[in-house]
């Protein structure tokens, strides 16, 4: 059965995480993604270890499944010409050079679209193609700091914390993927491609979501609440007799059910706590009561009770436990695939589950340049002699 995007060809000139994560998502949906890398060195994340899986860095494996790798020396005119030819056969080009970097190589949208007007061209940078910061380099940690999320992450008293994964990069990749899909859809009507400008800072600001909207509505800067929620109580982690538990009470009905379950209906009938608005106002009075109650039983005991009653609660798992969770396993979120040089490796699986045209893990993250000859034959029709000559001269 044809995959969702098996008629889409993507030339991926990006590296590190935001761009590769975007193209990995599209590759999961069936797109033919050609990852262009520098000969010998490749994507910088290939060297970002330990840890390693054989001779492959775990970081590279995280964002490059379902792609084919070609090595091209873009510093040579012949290498640039090959990239031009590949772009002429592509539906999408994605790049994350510094602003103006693609133009220096003749790989900017205007140049490539002149030959391929149906091309959808996505640029990912730290700050975008316009604005006073456009020439600055963009890194996830700096964007988390500058974009506000660190100011609301971490304990109430203490220094601001970054999120434990490169969340600005990841979400930028997701925004880019949806933008590309929207542009491809519009192309069906207009017959024309277009340029897309996606910035890490813009993405970071966008997913401040309700926290940013609260500030826009009130003018009051958001505070840090640790694991608590600024607008919902109780919605945080609590210590138990042997660890911690996460509880998320979203409605007053759930709160009353919770109080009944723990044998403290008085906490539901108290006017200070009867409604969410009241609980938010009086959180400092309520939370110590709940902490004392939840310390009386183990996490497993509370989870059995709350899950039976439909009260939102969960364990606070480490990564190993989360990946081994039966629900995670049943949903195919950890999959095994054969790697050409390493053998069987485990990778994360696609998120979206489609009824007729499933997203699949078809190809392991490729060794550097593993598909160079194959791509030049498939996309451009080069013969063996021409490919050998290009390799001998250091073009590929």
Residue pairs with C-beta under 8 A, 6 or more apart in sequence:
1 356
1 357
2 30
2 357
3 29
3 30
3 357
3 359
3 360
4 29
4 30
4 354
4 357
4 359
5 26
5 29
5 30
5 31
6 30
6 31
6 32
8 26
8 30
8 31
8 32
8 91
8 92
8 184
9 31
9 32
9 34
9 89
9 90
9 91
9 92
9 379
10 23
10 26
10 27
10 31
10 32
10 33
10 34
10 90
10 91
10 92
10 93
10 94
11 34
11 36
11 83
11 86
11 87
11 90
11 92
11 93
11 94
12 19
12 20
12 23
12 33
12 34
12 35
12 36
12 67
12 94
13 19
13 36
13 83
13 93
13 94
13 95
13 96
13 97
13 102
13 107
14 20
14 22
14 23
14 94
14 95
14 96
14 124
15 37
15 43
15 44
15 45
15 96
16 43
16 44
16 45
16 96
16 169
17 45
17 63
17 140
17 166
17 169
17 170
17 173
18 96
18 124
18 168
18 169
18 170
18 172
18 173
18 176
18 200
19 94
19 95
19 96
19 124
19 173
19 176
20 35
20 43
20 45
20 63
20 64
20 173
21 63
21 169
21 170
21 173
21 174
22 94
22 122
22 124
22 172
22 173
22 174
22 176
22 177
22 180
23 31
23 33
23 35
23 67
23 94
24 33
24 63
24 64
24 65
24 66
24 67
24 173
25 173
25 174
25 177
25 350
26 33
26 92
26 177
26 180
26 181
27 33
27 65
27 66
27 67
27 363
28 65
28 66
28 350
28 359
28 360
28 361
29 350
29 352
29 359
30 357
30 359
30 360
31 92
32 68
33 66
33 67
33 68
34 67
34 68
34 70
34 86
34 90
34 371
34 375
34 379
35 43
35 64
35 67
35 68
35 69
35 70
35 366
36 70
36 71
36 72
36 74
36 83
36 86
37 43
37 69
37 70
37 71
37 72
37 368
37 369
38 71
38 72
38 73
38 74
39 71
39 72
39 73
39 369
39 394
39 396
40 71
40 368
41 47
42 69
42 71
42 368
42 369
43 60
43 64
45 57
45 59
45 60
45 63
46 56
46 57
46 60
46 368
47 57
48 57
48 59
48 60
49 57
49 58
49 59
50 57
50 58
51 57
51 58
52 58
53 61
53 339
53 342
53 345
54 339
54 341
54 342
54 343
55 341
55 342
56 339
56 341
56 342
56 345
56 365
56 367
60 365
61 345
61 347
61 365
62 347
62 348
63 365
64 365
64 366
65 337
65 347
65 361
65 363
65 364
65 365
66 360
66 361
66 362
66 363
67 363
67 365
67 366
68 363
68 366
68 370
68 371
68 374
68 375
69 366
69 367
69 368
69 369
69 370
69 371
69 372
70 369
70 371
70 372
70 375
70 376
70 396
71 368
71 369
71 372
71 396
72 79
72 82
72 83
72 395
72 396
73 79
73 394
73 395
73 396
74 80
74 83
74 105
74 107
76 394
76 395
78 390
78 393
78 395
79 395
79 396
80 105
80 106
80 107
82 376
82 380
82 390
82 395
82 396
83 105
83 107
84 106
84 107
84 111
84 112
84 115
85 379
85 380
86 375
86 379
86 380
87 93
87 107
87 112
87 115
87 116
87 119
88 112
88 115
88 116
89 379
89 380
90 116
90 119
91 118
91 119
91 120
91 184
92 119
92 120
92 121
92 122
92 180
92 184
93 107
93 109
93 112
93 119
93 120
93 121
93 122
94 121
94 122
94 123
94 124
94 176
94 180
95 101
95 102
95 107
95 121
95 122
95 123
95 124
96 123
96 124
96 125
97 105
97 123
98 125
98 135
98 137
99 125
99 129
99 134
99 135
100 135
102 108
102 109
102 123
103 111
109 119
109 121
109 123
109 195
112 119
112 121
113 119
113 121
113 193
113 195
116 193
117 192
117 193
118 187
118 191
118 192
118 193
119 193
120 180
120 183
120 184
120 187
120 193
120 194
120 196
121 193
121 194
121 195
121 196
122 176
122 179
122 180
122 195
122 196
122 198
123 129
123 195
123 196
123 197
123 198
124 172
124 173
124 176
124 198
124 199
124 200
125 134
125 138
125 197
125 198
125 199
125 200
126 133
126 136
126 137
126 138
126 139
126 142
126 143
126 199
126 200
126 201
127 133
127 134
127 136
127 138
127 199
127 200
127 201
128 134
128 197
128 198
128 199
128 201
128 202
129 197
130 197
133 201
138 199
138 200
138 201
140 166
140 167
140 168
140 169
140 200
141 162
141 166
143 168
143 200
143 201
143 204
144 150
144 162
144 163
144 167
144 168
144 204
145 160
145 162
146 201
146 204
147 168
147 200
147 201
147 204
147 205
147 208
148 204
148 205
148 208
148 211
148 212
149 162
149 163
149 167
149 168
149 204
149 208
150 160
150 161
150 162
151 160
151 222
151 224
152 211
152 222
152 223
152 224
152 225
153 160
153 161
153 162
153 163
153 224
154 160
154 161
154 224
154 226
155 224
155 226
156 223
156 224
156 225
156 226
160 224
168 200
168 203
168 204
169 200
171 203
171 204
171 207
172 198
172 199
172 200
172 203
172 204
175 198
175 202
175 203
175 206
176 196
176 198
179 196
179 198
180 196
183 193
183 194
183 196
186 194
187 193
205 212
210 231
211 222
211 230
214 220
214 222
214 230
214 231
215 221
215 222
222 230
223 230
225 236
226 236
227 236
227 237
227 246
228 235
228 236
228 283
228 287
229 235
229 236
229 248
230 280
231 280
232 248
232 249
232 250
232 276
232 280
233 249
233 276
233 279
233 280
233 283
233 286
233 287
234 247
234 249
234 255
234 258
234 279
234 286
234 287
234 290
235 247
235 248
235 249
235 250
236 246
236 247
236 287
237 244
237 245
237 246
237 247
237 316
238 244
238 245
238 246
238 247
238 290
238 291
238 294
239 291
239 294
239 295
240 294
240 295
240 297
240 298
240 299
240 302
241 295
241 296
241 297
241 298
241 299
241 301
242 298
242 299
243 298
243 299
243 315
243 316
244 299
244 316
245 294
245 299
245 302
245 303
245 313
245 314
245 315
245 316
246 313
246 314
246 315
246 316
247 258
247 294
247 306
247 311
247 312
247 313
248 312
248 313
249 255
249 258
249 311
249 312
250 312
251 276
252 274
252 275
252 276
254 311
254 312
255 268
255 273
255 276
255 279
256 265
256 268
257 309
257 310
257 311
258 306
258 311
259 265
259 266
259 267
259 268
260 268
261 305
261 306
261 309
261 311
262 293
262 294
264 289
264 293
267 273
267 286
267 289
267 290
268 274
271 278
272 278
272 279
272 281
272 282
272 285
272 286
273 279
273 282
273 285
273 286
279 286
294 302
299 315
302 313
303 313
303 314
303 315
305 311
306 312
306 313
307 313
315 321
317 325
322 328
323 333
323 334
328 334
331 349
331 353
332 349
332 350
333 348
333 349
333 351
334 346
334 347
334 348
334 349
335 346
335 347
335 348
335 349
335 361
336 344
336 345
336 346
336 347
337 344
337 345
337 347
337 361
337 363
337 364
338 344
338 345
338 364
339 345
339 364
339 365
340 364
340 366
340 367
340 370
341 367
342 364
345 364
347 361
347 364
347 365
349 361
350 358
350 359
350 360
350 361
352 359
353 359
369 396
372 387
372 391
372 396
373 384
373 387
376 382
376 386
376 387
376 390
376 396
377 383
377 387
382 390
387 396
390 396
